[in-house]
Amino acid sequence: YTAGETVEGLPAIAMELVPGDPLEDLLIVHPGGLPQEIVEPAFTQLGSALAALHAAGVVHRDLSPRNVMLDVPPGQPPKLKVLDF
């Protein structure tokens, strides 16, 4: 959300705290594959995020399950965020 310095003059960045788990961890927990009710909305969101990035001229260059955070709140659709730009 912001960047600057600490009181001691050290560089500092304040970023969003993203809830959920890395996709990498979820794939380990579900070795047979993620449940369909998670896969479809999550990967639709991932495709939309990548399309928006590419339309803006941004290429991630390190997209992996480790850099995709997936929040699956009970009774709600999953929410996906791409991390580590």
Protein Blocks (a to p, Z undefined) as FASTA:
>chain_A
ZZcddfkopacddddddedjdfklmmmmmmnopafklmmmmmmmmmmmmmmmmmnopafk
lacfklpccdddehiacddddehZZ
